[in-house]
Amino acid sequence: MRTEEDLVRALREAAESAPQRDLTAAITVRRRRRTKRRWMGAALAVAAVIGVAGTGTAIARGVFSSGGEGGVASPVSESPGDAVASMETDVETPPREVGGKPIGQAWPKALFTMPAKNADGWRYRPITGISPTEVLLNAEAAFEKAGAIEVYNSETGTFRKVTDVPATPGLKRYYPQDAAFDDKSIVWWVNADKVREIWTVPLAGGQARMVATFTREHMGIEAIAVKGEHIYWSELDGTVWRLPQAGGDPEKIADGLHLISWPWAGDAASREGGTSANQTKVVNLETGETRQVTASPDAKRLRCGPVWCLGDGLSQRLDGSDVKPFDGFLSGLSPYPVLDRYVFLGDTVRDLETGETITLPDNPGNWSGVGTSSAPSTILYWGATKGDKPDAFRMVNLAAAQ
């Protein structure tokens, strides 16, 4: 008889062979506290959702895709939404960690409330914090329809529009995906039927411009970044590419690496959930510096930034020191520490550098969402009131964690 662990392994192996592995659901963290569940239950649930994609129904994880305020993204084909919702109802998150300082005391500027819709009634989907007081947002004009990119200032309570999000006429299953930014630009890529596109817009605002469109090569884009005059991305085969924002031909700059957060890349794909293999190095793509990873004896599926690593139920430093277990549920899909320091654990945040556990306020609803960006997002949010479509969000921006 197959054990529960065997089933998890089988589901994960199926997920690894699934087509379009860059399309993954941004899974909602459900907060039903009446019963407890073990970590194995979470693994089964996640593997089951990815397994759906393996049977021919892909699930979009795009920054701009719709599908519910809790972060469940829209389907690319067929309709897996019911299966995802059913999984979430059955999976229980563990109780919050006991102790810890309330976030309002520890990081008062990191917690705030903001409207869930813009002046036109378009619902917001948070992407990431671009400063301690600014949050990058997508405003969805309709279900599964990208509308505009906006920035919310949590200090002044004001919004500014960056750009409308265009859609190329004639393309089927057109889903803008993860965004990235630097101090001057925002970039994102698009997954459409047999087409990939890369777009850019000034962070200060302006008209979005398509930089590249691909119809044969570069179908496996998984992560994107921007720095100065160049856009960078990595693909599922481990290649890393560079393209001038002005346009031109892509140039391959690395093999065997996957972008984490510019300029850092690692030698393990961020979504290789079906293998226990650990990341072995972190590479600075600007300087060429390579830092080796020393895995602690019990570490599995380590994914590391330049200082900190996360694995199955533990954290450690890159050199294998300072190993600490955690029992909370890792919120969101990114297996890397946020800002190479913080971890969302359901109802708490752990600061790996100080060892502090920060407690989040009670959530009146049964969901929470993680901001969707190419690099690990600094955003965790939930409804200020009960219901899947609240009028306001409670939001944590770890860019203001200080």
C-alpha positions in Angstrom: 0.0 0.0 0.0 1.3 3.4 -0.9 2.0 5.7 2.0 1.1 9.3 2.3 4.7 10.2 1.7 4.8 8.0 -1.5 1.7 9.9 -2.8 3.3 13.2 -2.2 6.4 12.1 -4.0 4.4 10.8 -7.0 2.4 14.0 -7.2 5.5 16.1 -7.1 7.2 14.0 -9.9 4.1 14.5 -12.0 4.3 18.2 -11.4 7.9 18.2 -12.6 7.0 16.7 -16.0 4.0 19.0 -16.4 3.9 21.3 -19.4 4.2 25.1 -19.0 5.8 24.8 -15.5 6.0 28.6 -15.4 2.3 28.7 -14.9 1.6 27.9 -11.3 -1.3 28.9 -9.0 -0.7 31.7 -6.5 -2.2 29.6 -3.7 -4.3 31.3 -1.1 -3.5 30.7 2.6 -6.8 29.7 4.2 -7.1 30.5 7.9 -9.6 28.1 9.3 -8.3 27.6 12.9 -10.8 25.0 14.1 -8.6 22.1 13.3 -4.9 21.6 12.9 -3.0 20.0 10.0 0.5 18.7 9.6 3.0 20.0 7.1 2.4 16.8 5.0 -1.2 18.0 4.4 0.1 21.2 2.9 2.5 19.3 0.7 -0.3 17.1 -0.6 -2.5 20.1 -1.3 0.2 22.0 -3.2 1.3 18.9 -5.1 -2.4 18.2 -6.0 -2.9 21.6 -7.5 0.3 21.4 -9.5 -0.8 17.9 -10.5 -3.9 19.4 -12.1 -1.6 21.3 -14.5 0.2 18.1 -15.2 -3.0 16.6 -16.6 -3.4 19.3 -19.2 -5.1 22.1 -17.3 -2.5 24.9 -16.7 -3.0 27.4 -13.9 -1.7 30.9 -14.4 0.3 32.6 -11.6 0.6 35.9 -13.4 0.9 39.2 -11.7 -2.1 40.5 -13.7 -4.3 37.4 -13.8 -7.5 37.4 -11.9 -9.3 34.7 -10.0 -10.2 35.9 -6.5 -9.0 38.2 -3.9 -7.1 35.5 -2.0 -4.5 35.2 -4.7 -5.7 32.2 -6.7 -4.9 33.1 -10.2 -7.0 32.6 -13.3 -7.0 29.4 -15.4 -5.1 29.5 -18.7 -7.2 26.7 -20.2 -10.3 24.8 -19.1 -11.4 25.7 -15.5 -9.4 24.4 -12.5 -10.9 27.1 -10.2 -13.3 24.7 -8.6 -10.6 22.2 -7.9 -8.4 24.8 -6.3 -11.2 26.2 -4.2 -12.1 22.6 -3.0 -8.5 22.0 -2.0 -8.3 25.2 0.0 -11.5 24.4 1.9 -10.2 21.0 2.9 -6.7 22.1 3.9 -6.2 23.6 7.4 -3.4 26.0 8.3 -1.6 25.5 11.6 -2.3 27.7 14.6 -0.2 30.9 14.8 3.1 30.7 16.6 2.8 31.6 20.3 4.5 34.7 21.5 6.1 37.3 19.3 5.8 41.0 19.2 2.7 42.5 17.4 3.6 44.0 14.1 2.1 47.3 15.1 4.7 47.7 17.8 7.6 46.1 15.9 7.1 47.7 12.5 4.3 50.3 12.7 4.9 51.6 9.2 4.7 48.2 7.6 1.0 47.6 8.4 -1.7 49.7 6.9 -5.2 49.6 5.3 -5.9 50.6 1.7 -8.8 50.5 -0.7 -9.4 47.3 -2.6 -10.7 49.1 -5.7 -9.7 52.2 -7.6 -11.9 55.1 -8.5 -13.2 53.2 -11.6 -14.2 50.2 -9.5 -11.3 48.1 -10.8 -10.1 45.6 -8.2 -6.5 45.8 -7.1 -4.0 43.0 -7.1 -0.9 43.9 -5.1 2.5 43.1 -6.7 5.2 44.2 -4.3 6.5 47.1 -2.3 8.8 49.5 -4.2 9.7 51.5 -1.1 8.8 51.6 2.6 5.7 53.7 1.7 4.9 52.7 -1.9 3.2 49.6 -3.2 3.0 48.5 -6.8 -0.5 47.4 -7.8 -2.3 46.0 -10.8 -5.9 47.3 -11.3 -8.0 44.7 -13.0 -10.5 46.2 -15.4 -12.5 42.9 -15.4 -12.2 39.3 -14.6 -9.0 38.0 -16.3 -8.5 41.4 -18.0 -5.4 43.5 -17.2 -6.2 47.1 -16.8 -3.6 49.4 -15.3 -0.5 49.6 -13.1 -0.8 52.0 -10.2 1.3 52.9 -7.1 -0.3 53.4 -3.7 1.4 55.7 -1.1 0.6 54.3 2.4 1.9 57.5 4.0 -0.3 59.9 2.1 -3.1 57.5 1.2 -2.9 58.6 -2.4 -2.7 56.7 -5.7 -0.9 57.5 -9.0 -1.4 55.8 -12.3 1.7 54.5 -14.0 0.3 53.1 -17.2 -2.5 51.2 -18.9 -1.7 47.6 -19.6 -2.1 46.9 -23.3 -3.1 43.6 -24.9 -1.8 42.6 -28.3 -4.9 42.1 -30.6 -5.4 38.7 -32.1 -3.5 36.7 -29.5 -5.3 33.9 -27.6 -5.0 33.1 -23.9 -3.1 36.4 -23.3 -1.8 36.6 -19.7 0.6 39.3 -18.5 2.9 37.6 -15.9 5.4 38.6 -13.2 6.6 42.2 -13.0 10.0 43.6 -11.8 11.3 47.1 -11.3 14.4 49.2 -10.6 14.5 52.9 -9.8 13.6 53.9 -13.3 11.6 51.2 -15.0 8.9 48.5 -14.6 9.1 45.4 -16.8 6.8 42.3 -17.2 6.4 39.4 -19.6 3.4 38.0 -21.3 2.4 34.3 -21.8 0.1 34.0 -24.8 -0.7 31.0 -27.0 2.6 30.2 -28.8 3.9 33.7 -28.1 5.9 35.4 -25.4 6.3 39.2 -25.1 8.4 41.5 -22.9 7.0 45.0 -22.0 8.5 48.0 -20.2 7.3 51.4 -18.9 9.0 54.2 -16.9 8.3 53.9 -13.2 7.5 57.6 -13.2 4.7 56.9 -15.6 4.1 56.8 -19.3 3.0 54.6 -22.2 3.9 50.9 -22.0 6.1 49.7 -24.8 6.7 46.2 -26.1 10.4 45.5 -26.2 10.3 42.0 -27.7 8.0 39.3 -29.0 9.0 35.6 -29.4 7.2 33.0 -31.4 9.7 30.1 -31.4 12.5 30.6 -28.9 12.3 31.8 -25.3 9.0 30.0 -24.6 10.3 29.0 -21.2 10.6 32.4 -19.5 10.3 31.9 -15.7 11.6 35.1 -14.1 12.4 38.6 -15.1 14.4 41.6 -13.9 15.5 45.1 -15.0 18.6 47.1 -14.3 19.5 50.3 -16.0 19.3 50.0 -19.8 18.9 46.2 -19.8 16.1 43.6 -19.1 17.2 40.2 -17.9 15.3 36.9 -17.6 15.9 33.3 -16.9 14.3 30.3 -18.5 13.3 26.8 -17.3 16.3 25.3 -19.0 18.6 27.3 -16.7 19.7 29.9 -19.3 19.9 33.6 -18.4 19.4 36.3 -21.1 19.9 40.0 -21.5 18.1 42.4 -23.8 18.5 46.2 -24.2 15.4 48.1 -23.2 15.7 49.9 -26.5 15.3 46.6 -28.3 17.6 44.3 -30.2 18.7 40.7 -30.1 18.8 38.7 -26.8 22.2 37.8 -25.5 22.8 34.7 -23.4 24.9 35.6 -20.3 24.7 32.4 -18.2 24.0 28.7 -18.2 22.7 26.6 -15.4 21.2 29.4 -13.4 17.8 30.8 -12.4 17.1 34.4 -11.4 16.2 35.0 -7.8 16.4 38.8 -7.3 18.7 40.8 -9.4 21.7 40.5 -9.5 21.5 37.1 -7.7 20.8 33.8 -9.3 21.0 30.2 -8.1 21.6 26.8 -9.7 18.2 25.3 -8.7 14.9 26.3 -10.2 12.6 28.0 -7.7 9.7 25.7 -8.3 11.5 22.3 -8.3 9.2 21.1 -5.5 9.4 17.5 -6.7 13.0 16.9 -5.8 14.8 17.0 -2.5 18.0 18.4 -4.1 19.4 21.5 -2.5 20.7 24.6 -4.2 24.5 24.5 -4.2 25.5 28.1 -5.1 24.4 31.7 -5.5 26.0 33.8 -8.2 26.1 37.6 -8.6 25.5 38.1 -12.3 27.0 41.6 -12.2 30.3 40.8 -10.6 30.6 37.1 -11.2 31.0 36.4 -7.4 30.0 32.8 -6.6 29.0 31.8 -3.0 28.8 28.1 -2.2 25.9 26.7 -0.2 26.7 24.3 2.7 23.6 22.4 3.4 22.9 21.4 7.0 22.5 17.6 7.5 18.7 17.6 7.5 18.2 20.2 4.8 16.0 19.4 1.8 15.0 21.6 -1.1 17.1 24.5 0.1 16.6 27.7 -1.8 19.1 30.5 -0.9 19.6 34.2 -1.4 23.1 35.7 -0.8 22.9 35.2 3.0 19.9 33.1 4.0 18.3 29.8 2.9 14.9 28.2 3.4 14.3 24.4 3.2 11.6 22.0 4.3 10.8 23.2 7.8 14.0 25.0 8.5 16.1 28.0 7.8 19.9 28.4 7.8 22.7 30.7 6.7 24.5 30.1 3.4 27.4 28.5 5.2 25.2 26.0 7.0 25.2 27.8 10.4 22.3 29.2 12.4 19.9 26.3 11.6 16.4 27.0 13.0 13.3 24.9 12.5 9.8 26.4 11.9 6.4 24.9 12.2 4.4 27.6 10.3 3.0 27.3 6.8 5.1 29.1 4.2 2.8 31.6 2.7 3.2 32.1 -1.0 5.0 30.3 -3.8 8.5 31.8 -3.5 10.8 29.5 -1.6 13.3 32.3 -1.0 13.4 34.6 2.0 11.9 38.0 1.3 14.6 40.7 1.0 16.9 37.8 1.9 15.7 38.1 5.5 12.0 37.6 6.2 9.6 34.6 6.0 5.8 34.8 6.0 4.6 31.9 8.2 0.8 32.2 8.0 -0.1 34.4 10.9 3.4 35.5 11.7 6.6 36.8 10.1 10.0 35.6 11.1 13.0 37.9 10.9 15.9 35.4 10.2 18.5 38.0 11.0 17.3 38.8 14.5 15.3 35.6 15.2 12.3 37.6 16.1 8.8 36.4 15.4 6.3 39.2 14.6 2.6 38.5 15.1 0.1 39.7 12.5 -3.4 41.0 13.4 -6.4 38.7 13.4 -7.8 38.1 10.0 -11.6 38.5 9.8 -11.8 36.4 6.6 -10.6 33.0 5.6 -7.9 33.9 3.0 -4.8 35.9 2.6 -2.8 36.8 -0.5 0.9 37.2 -1.3 1.9 39.9 -3.7 3.0 38.5 -7.0 6.3 39.7 -8.5 9.3 38.0 -10.1 11.5 38.6 -7.1 10.1 37.4 -3.7 7.3 39.9 -3.0 7.3 42.0 0.2 3.5 42.0 0.3 1.1 40.0 2.4 -2.6 41.1 2.4 -6.1 40.1 3.4 -9.5 41.5 3.6 -10.2 44.2 6.2 -13.7 42.6 6.5 -15.1 39.2 5.9 -15.8 38.1 2.3 -13.8 37.4 -0.8 -14.3 40.9 -2.2 -13.8 43.3 0.6 -13.8 47.1 0.1 -10.4 47.4 1.8 -7.2 45.4 2.3 -5.1 45.1 5.4 -1.6 44.9 4.1 2.0 44.2 5.3 4.9 45.7 3.3 8.1 44.2 4.5 10.0 47.0 2.7 9.0 49.1 5.7 10.1 46.5 8.3 12.4 48.6 10.5 
